[in-house]
Every structure is written in structure tokens, then in C-alpha cells.
Amino acid sequence: AIADHVLDAMMATRHAATATRISVNNGGDIAFWTGDGAVTRAGIAGPLAGVITLHGPTAWRGMATSGRGGRSLSPGIADSVTVLADCAATADAAATVIAGAVDCPRAAGIERLPACEIDPESDLGARAVTVAVPQLRPVQISAALAAGRDLAAQMITGGRIAGAVLELQGKTAVVGLDTPASMLSLGDESPPISITGED
């Protein structure tokens, strides 16, 4: 929400009239505006090494990543979930919810602790968050990614997000991000994408 607010303030200045694109990165929650004929590219870190390319003008103005990596605390087991949405706040919330849905409830060895034991200032309080995930079998990885993919597909239908990239133990599921306005492309060294449920 802070990134969205700063973007709005920047777009209200006189300098915005000559800008072709504007972006605000608030610790990984990114708000941006892409003008007519302009191109915005956003990289996805990690094994996928993907790039989301946006051609303006576009209504998609936010991108965020959640999951077990970095500073995130999640009840799910996704290594990361990156979402492109109508604003940064929506992208952040959607990435958090989708990452929490990526799970394999019957898998042995997944460890969780109350969030407050990991970070006393966490707003999650005593809610259990994932701290360790053993190597899962391929069928377990596919099932976990499918749960997140299905939720992301519902959100796309609702019109608030353009798509999501979900990663778990070297496997990837991509939902949406297949229109001319928001294309996902891969670097030359990237592993192949596995679109869970369709391969």
C-alpha cells in the first residue's frame, strides 16, 4: 500500500507528464505505471530467472513475491509465489494467500512453529508458519503447486490479478501471464517450466 501511495504521489507531479514509466520498490512490493508505448520489465529471482514484460498502457500496476524465502513467513511450503496485479497491495495480499495455499498436508517432515517464536513482532502472532520442508516426491510437489495454482486461477477470474508464478523445490507452475500485455519469458539458462496439471 505504501508503494501504491508513493506511485500516486509521483504521478500527481508535473514531471509525470513527460514520463513514460514510473516504478516504486518498497522492499520487493513494487508499484509501477507503464505509459502508452512504453515497456516495463520485471525480473523474477531464483531458479526460474523469468522476466515479466509489460507493454503500456496497462492496468497492471503491482508486483510482489511471498513464500518461505527471504523475510516472508508463510503457513505454506512454496519457495516463492510472484503475483502481477492491479496494484502492489493486491499483489502482496494475493502472493501471501497463494503461497499459503501451496501445501502438502500429509507429507511427513514439514516443520512449523508459531510465528511469534521466529519474529516476536510478526503480525501473525501464534499462527503456525513453515520453517522446514524435506525433499518431496514429484507427485507431492505437483499436488502442492496445484492447490496454489487453482487459487490463483480463481483470483484471475475475479479480475484483480493477471497471473502468478509459483516455485517449489525446482518445479514451477505458471498461471496467466500469457496475454500480450503481460508476457512471461525465460532466460537462456532457465530450467523448463512445468505447468502443473497441464503437462
N, C-alpha and C positions, 0 to 999 in steps of 0.2 A: 504494500500500500504506500510505503514511503517513496519507493521508486516511481510509482504512478503519480504521486503528488508532485514530485520534483519535475517529472516529464511535463505535466500540465503547466507548471510554472514556467518552464523553459519555453514551451510552445506559445505562451502568452506574451513573450518579449518581442521587441521589434526585430531582433536578429532571426527569429523563426521564419520571417517572411522570405528570407533568402536561403534558408537551409533546405537541403534535400533529404536529410535524415538526422534523427536525434536519438541518442540512447543514454540510459541511466542504469548503472550497475550498482545495486545495493547488496553487496555480499553474495552475489550469484542470483539474486532476484532481479531480473532485467526488464525494464520498461523501455519501449522504443517506438519511434514513429518513422515510417518509410513513406516518403513523398512520391508523387506521380513520376514514374520513370526511374526511380531510384532503386537500388538493390541493397538489402541488408543481409549479411551472412553471420550466422552464429554457430560456433563450433561446439560439439559435444565431446567432452574429455572422456578418457577411458579407452578400453579395447576397441570400441566401435569406430572412434575417430571420425564421426559423421559431421556433416555440415548442413544446417538448415538454411536454405536460401529463400528470401522473401522478395518478391517483386512488387513495388508500390504502384498505385496506392493499395494498401491492405488494411483490413480491420484487425488483423492480428498484431497485438502490441505488447505482449508479455511472454516471458520465458523463465522457467525456474526448474530446479532439479531437487529431488528429495531421495531418501533411501538410507541405507546403513552407512554410506561413505561420508567422509568429511565430518561436518559438525552435526549432521542430522541424527535424530533419534526416531526410530520407527518400530511399530509393532510387527511390521512385515519383514521379509527377508530379501527384498530387492537390493542389489548393489546400488542401483540408481534408477530413477524414473525422471525423464525430462519431458516437460509439457510446454507446448506452444498454445497460447490462449489469447483472449481479447484484452487482457491486462495482466500486469505482473502479479497482482493479488490473487486473481483467479488461477493463474498458472501455479503459484505457490501452493494454494489450497488443494488444487487438483493433483499436483505431484505428490503431496503428502498423503492424500486419501488413496490414490492409486498404489503408491509404494506400500501402504499398509495392507492393501488387498492382496499383494503378491505374497503368498504363504503356502506352506505345505504342512497342514496341521498334524498329520500323522507321522511326520518324519522324526526319527529319533535323533537326539543330539543337538537340537536347536535350543540355545540357552537364552533366557530372558530375565531381566532384572527390573525392579521399579525404576522409573526414570529419575526420580529424586536421589537415588543412590549413585547414579552416574553424574548427574548435574543437579545439585541442590536448588538451583534457580530455574530448573525446567518447569514450564507451564503444564507439563504432562503429569506432574505430581507422582503419585504411586502407580500410575498405569505402567504395565509391563512393556518393555521395549527390547528388541533383539540385540544381543551382544555377541553371539557366536552362531555360525551356521556351518555344519560339517559339509563335506563334499556330497552333493546329492546325486542320485541316479538320474539319467536323462529323462525318464518318464516323470520324475518328481519335479524337475526343473520346468518341463513343459506344462505340467499341471499348475504350478505356481504362477508362471507367466500368463497362462490362460485366464486365471482369475483376475489378474490386473488388466489384461487386455480387454476382457469383457466389460469391466467397469469403465475403462477409457472409452470404449465404443459407445456406451450409454451416454457419456458426457459429450461426445462428439455429436450424437443425435440431438442433444439438447442445445447445441449451437454455441456453447461457451468455450470449447477448446477445438483447436484444429487437429491435434493429434498428440501422440506420446511415443517415446522411445523407452522401452523397459529392458534392463540388463540384469542378468543373474548368472553368475558363475560361467561367464564366457558365452552365454547364449543371449540372444536379443529378440524381442518382439516389437514390431513397429505397427502402430495403429494410426491411420490417417496420414497426414503429411504427404499426400500424393496428388495435390492439385497444383496447377501452375503457379499459384500464389505462395505456396509453402512446400517446396520440394526438399526432400532429404536425399543427400548424396553421400557417397562413401569415399574415403581416401584410398589411394592405390594399395596401401599396406593393410587395409582393414579386413577383418575376418568376414565371411559371408553372413548375411542376415538370415536368421531363421524366424519366419513369421509363424508363430505358434498357432497351431490349429489349421494352417493352410498349406503346410509343406508335406 
